[in-house]
Amino acid sequence: MTTPDPDAVALFSFRVWSYKQGELVSLLVHLGDRLGLYRTLRDAGPVTAAELAATTGYDERWVLEWLRGNAAAELLDSADGTTFALSPEGAAVLADEHDSLAFAAGAFGAPMEPAVVDDLADAFRTGQGLPYDRLGPSGAHRTERMLGPWARLALVPKILPALDGVVDKLEAGAQVADVGCGAGVALTAIAESYPRSRVHGFELSRHALDRAEARVEALALDNVTLHHQRAEDLPTDGRFDLILTFDCLHDMTHPEQAIAAIRRALAPDGTWLVKEIRASGDWTTDRRNPVLAMMYGFSLTSCMSSALSEPGGAGLGTMGLSTDLMREMATAAGFSRFTVHDVDDPANLYYEIRI
């Protein structure tokens, strides 16, 4: 074995430990979001730990350590380790859940339960992944928080108007299906904006559907119906004018069966809108993605795991559904029109698919 270069060892060691640092900073972000500390900082201006503790009612010593950890990670500004401030850019990413498409703090959930990690390790031996609900309610909650700003600020005002004739149908009163609707952030955004339309949500995860039901009830929407069923079990009578699949096809064990079901459920002049991760299918091209490692982490812990949770699962995973493969699968199911929409979303592309 070749003797390693000490300088190269040091650099490699730093890289590895930087990922451990990221794990612990992730916990700081989760706590800041969960406890409302970032939101308080957004409105407070420069503050000391004593001032932030007085405002929030939290213990000053714990607040100080959290503040210094965030400053060390360059998430907060502090020249002296005593006074701290959240920049406008930091507020957009860490605090402004309702007004910023850049909001990211909601993606930082509590650490994964050791029992779930044990199951993931076992999956390497058995080949069978974990169903989505094995991650517990926190999985659905984290996804809801991640998608919320996008549903409010992009889906209705930007994406739906880019589709041929869809907004006119929604305004007149359309039948809509959100397949893999999760906690219902997209379907409730559409139901609120187009009250004449009837929106159906289809979801396999009980945890996600519980959150969707609570969301619909809180918004007092009477034009939403939720269904606890698989995509493969959609109605077969071509009743839907618009069908949505947002970031879920790559999670499915049998996406080709889901696509065939969508083809049967879609009206002859209907539209299927797909939101999927930007993936080229080429390793060299995808390496340009600065968060590619995170995408593969998501895949192992959730997306690919879910897609392998049944025998014979496709196992596409987060990066497994490229534009070319999506077009190929849609064509095989009987769709003939395929339009790619790039709406300056750094993580996703949108496909407008018609019969």
C-alpha positions in Angstrom: 0.0 0.0 0.0 1.3 3.4 -0.9 2.2 5.7 2.0 -0.3 8.5 2.1 0.8 12.1 1.7 0.4 13.7 5.2 -1.0 17.0 3.7 -3.5 15.0 1.6 -4.5 13.1 4.7 -5.1 16.3 6.6 -7.2 17.7 3.8 -9.2 14.5 3.5 -9.7 14.4 7.3 -11.0 18.0 7.3 -13.5 17.1 4.5 -14.8 14.2 6.6 -15.1 16.2 9.8 -16.8 19.0 7.9 -19.6 16.6 7.2 -19.9 15.9 11.0 -19.9 19.6 11.5 -22.8 19.8 9.0 -24.7 17.2 11.0 -24.4 19.2 14.2 -25.1 22.6 12.5 -28.3 20.9 11.1 -29.4 20.3 14.6 -28.8 24.0 15.5 -30.9 25.0 12.5 -33.7 22.7 13.5 -33.7 24.0 17.0 -33.7 27.6 15.8 -36.6 27.0 13.6 -38.5 24.8 16.1 -38.1 27.4 18.9 -38.8 30.4 16.8 -35.3 31.9 17.5 -34.6 32.9 13.8 -38.0 34.5 13.6 -37.3 36.5 16.7 -33.9 37.5 15.5 -35.4 38.6 12.1 -37.4 41.3 13.9 -35.0 42.2 16.7 -31.9 43.5 15.1 -28.6 43.0 16.8 -29.1 41.4 20.2 -27.2 39.8 23.1 -28.0 36.4 24.5 -29.5 38.1 27.6 -31.8 40.2 25.4 -32.9 37.2 23.2 -33.5 35.1 26.3 -35.6 37.8 27.8 -37.7 38.1 24.7 -38.2 34.4 24.2 -38.3 33.2 27.8 -35.5 30.7 27.1 -32.5 30.1 29.4 -29.8 32.6 28.7 -26.9 30.1 28.9 -28.5 27.8 26.3 -29.3 30.7 24.1 -25.8 32.0 24.2 -24.3 28.6 23.1 -26.9 28.3 20.3 -26.0 31.9 19.1 -22.3 31.3 19.1 -22.7 28.0 17.2 -24.7 29.8 14.5 -22.1 32.6 14.3 -19.3 30.0 14.1 -21.2 28.4 11.2 -21.6 31.9 9.6 -25.4 31.8 9.8 -25.5 34.8 12.2 -23.3 37.9 12.2 -21.2 38.5 15.3 -17.9 40.3 15.6 -17.4 39.7 19.3 -19.4 36.6 20.3 -21.6 38.8 22.4 -23.9 40.6 20.0 -25.6 38.7 17.2 -27.7 39.6 14.1 -29.5 37.8 11.4 -28.8 39.4 8.0 -31.6 40.0 5.5 -30.3 37.1 3.4 -30.3 34.9 6.5 -33.9 36.0 7.3 -35.0 34.9 3.8 -33.5 31.5 4.2 -34.1 30.8 7.9 -37.1 32.8 9.0 -39.4 34.0 6.2 -41.4 30.9 5.6 -44.4 32.7 4.2 -42.7 35.2 1.9 -39.5 33.7 0.6 -39.0 30.9 -1.9 -35.5 30.5 -0.5 -36.8 29.4 3.0 -35.0 26.3 3.9 -35.1 25.9 7.7 -38.2 23.7 7.6 -36.1 21.0 5.9 -34.0 20.5 9.0 -35.9 17.9 11.1 -35.0 16.3 14.3 -32.3 13.6 14.1 -33.4 10.2 12.7 -34.4 7.7 15.3 -31.7 5.0 15.9 -34.2 2.2 15.2 -34.8 3.7 11.7 -31.0 3.9 11.1 -30.8 0.2 12.1 -33.5 -0.6 9.6 -31.6 1.3 6.9 -28.4 -0.6 7.6 -30.4 -3.8 7.4 -31.7 -2.8 4.0 -28.1 -3.0 2.6 -28.3 -6.8 3.5 -31.9 -7.5 2.4 -32.3 -5.1 -0.5 -35.7 -4.0 0.7 -36.2 -0.4 1.8 -38.4 1.3 4.3 -41.9 2.5 3.5 -42.3 6.2 3.8 -44.3 6.0 7.0 -41.5 4.2 8.7 -39.8 7.6 9.1 -42.7 8.6 11.3 -44.8 11.8 11.4 -41.7 13.9 11.2 -41.1 12.8 7.6 -44.4 14.2 6.4 -44.0 17.3 8.5 -40.6 18.1 7.1 -41.8 17.6 3.5 -44.8 19.9 4.2 -42.5 22.7 5.5 -40.1 22.3 2.6 -42.9 22.6 0.0 -45.0 25.2 1.7 -43.3 28.4 0.3 -43.2 26.9 -3.2 -46.9 26.1 -3.2 -47.8 29.6 -2.0 -45.4 31.7 -4.1 -44.7 29.7 -7.3 -47.3 27.0 -8.1 -50.4 29.2 -8.6 -48.8 32.5 -9.8 -46.1 31.1 -12.0 -46.3 27.5 -12.9 -50.0 26.9 -13.6 -50.2 30.0 -15.9 -47.4 28.5 -18.0 -49.6 25.5 -19.0 -51.7 25.7 -22.1 -55.4 26.4 -21.2 -55.2 25.1 -17.6 -56.0 28.2 -15.7 -59.1 28.9 -17.8 -60.3 25.4 -16.9 -59.6 25.8 -13.3 -61.4 29.1 -13.1 -64.5 27.6 -14.9 -64.4 24.6 -12.6 -62.2 21.6 -13.3 -61.7 18.1 -11.8 -58.1 18.0 -10.3 -56.2 15.0 -8.9 -53.0 15.5 -6.9 -51.4 12.1 -6.9 -49.0 11.6 -4.0 -50.4 14.8 -2.4 -48.5 14.5 0.8 -49.6 16.9 3.5 -51.7 18.8 0.9 -49.8 22.0 0.5 -50.2 22.0 -3.3 -53.8 20.9 -3.5 -55.0 23.4 -0.9 -53.2 26.2 -2.7 -55.2 25.2 -5.9 -58.4 24.7 -4.0 -58.2 28.1 -2.4 -57.3 29.9 -5.6 -59.9 28.2 -7.8 -63.0 27.5 -5.6 -65.1 26.3 -8.6 -62.8 23.4 -9.1 -62.9 20.1 -7.2 -59.5 18.9 -6.0 -58.9 15.3 -5.0 -55.8 14.2 -3.1 -54.5 10.7 -3.4 -51.9 9.6 -0.8 -50.5 6.3 0.4 -48.9 7.7 3.6 -51.2 7.8 6.5 -49.0 10.3 8.3 -49.0 12.6 5.4 -52.8 12.2 4.9 -53.4 13.1 8.5 -51.6 16.3 8.0 -53.5 17.0 4.8 -56.9 16.4 6.5 -55.9 18.8 9.3 -54.8 21.4 6.7 -58.1 21.1 4.7 -60.1 21.5 7.9 -58.1 24.5 9.2 -58.7 26.2 5.8 -62.4 25.3 5.8 -62.2 24.1 2.2 -65.3 22.4 0.9 -64.0 21.6 -2.6 -61.3 19.1 -1.5 -61.7 15.3 -1.2 -58.9 13.1 0.2 -58.3 9.5 -0.6 -56.1 7.0 1.2 -55.1 4.9 -1.8 -52.3 4.2 -4.2 -51.7 5.9 -7.5 -52.4 2.6 -9.3 -55.9 2.7 -8.0 -57.0 6.0 -9.6 -60.4 6.1 -11.3 -60.3 4.7 -14.8 -63.0 6.8 -16.5 -60.9 9.8 -17.7 -62.6 12.2 -15.3 -59.7 14.5 -14.4 -58.9 17.7 -16.3 -55.6 18.2 -14.5 -53.4 15.6 -12.7 -50.4 16.5 -10.6 -47.5 14.4 -9.5 -45.0 16.5 -7.5 -41.7 15.0 -6.5 -43.2 11.6 -6.0 -42.8 9.4 -9.1 -39.2 8.6 -8.2 -40.4 7.5 -4.7 -42.9 5.0 -6.1 -42.2 1.2 -6.2 -43.9 0.8 -9.5 -43.9 4.2 -11.3 -44.8 2.7 -14.7 -48.0 1.3 -13.2 -48.8 4.7 -11.7 -48.2 6.4 -15.0 -50.5 3.9 -16.8 -53.2 4.7 -14.2 -52.8 8.4 -14.7 -53.2 7.9 -18.4 -56.6 6.1 -17.8 -57.7 8.8 -15.3 -56.9 11.8 -17.5 -59.5 13.4 -19.7 -58.7 13.3 -23.5 -58.0 17.0 -23.4 -56.5 17.0 -20.0 -53.0 17.9 -18.7 -50.6 16.0 -16.5 -48.2 18.2 -14.7 -45.1 16.5 -13.3 -42.5 18.1 -11.0 -39.3 16.2 -10.8 -35.7 16.7 -9.6 -33.2 18.0 -12.2 -31.4 14.9 -13.1 -29.6 14.3 -16.4 -28.9 10.6 -16.0 -25.2 11.4 -16.6 -22.8 11.3 -13.7 -20.5 13.9 -15.0 -23.3 16.4 -15.7 -25.0 15.8 -12.4 -21.7 16.4 -10.5 -22.2 20.1 -11.3 -25.0 20.1 -8.8 -23.4 21.7 -5.7 -25.8 19.7 -3.4 -25.6 16.4 -5.2 -24.3 14.6 -2.0 -27.4 15.8 -0.2 -29.6 14.5 -2.9 -28.0 11.0 -2.6 -28.4 11.3 1.2 -32.1 12.0 0.7 -32.3 9.1 -1.7 -30.8 6.5 0.7 -32.8 7.6 3.7 -36.2 8.3 1.9 -36.6 8.3 -1.8 -34.8 5.1 -3.0 -35.7 3.4 0.2 -39.4 4.0 -0.4 -39.0 3.0 -4.0 -37.5 -0.4 -2.9 -40.0 -1.0 0.0 -41.9 -3.7 -2.0 -40.6 -6.7 -3.9 -39.6 -5.8 -7.4 -39.6 -2.1 -6.7 -38.1 0.1 -9.4 -35.8 1.9 -6.9 -35.3 5.0 -9.0 -34.4 7.2 -6.1 -33.9 11.0 -6.0 -31.7 11.3 -9.0 -33.1 8.4 -11.0 -35.8 10.0 -13.1 -34.1 12.0 -15.8 -35.9 14.0 -18.4 -35.2 11.4 -21.1 -36.5 8.6 -18.9 -39.6 10.6 -17.9 -40.4 11.2 -21.6 -39.8 7.5 -22.4 -42.1 6.3 -19.7 -44.8 8.8 -20.6 -44.6 7.7 -24.3 -44.8 4.1 -23.4 -48.0 4.8 -21.4 -49.7 6.4 -24.4 -48.9 10.1 -24.0 -47.9 11.9 -27.2 -47.1 15.5 -26.1 -44.3 16.3 -23.7 -43.2 19.9 -22.9 -40.4 20.8 -20.5 -40.8 23.9 -18.4 -37.7 25.4 -16.8 -39.1 28.1 -14.5 -35.8 29.0 -12.8 -36.4 26.5 -10.0 -32.8 25.4 -9.1 -33.9 21.9 -7.9 -36.7 20.9 -10.3 -38.0 20.8 -13.8 -41.7 20.7 -14.8 -43.2 18.5 -17.5 -46.5 19.3 -19.2 -47.7 16.0 -20.6 -50.8 15.4 -22.7 -52.4 12.5 -24.5 
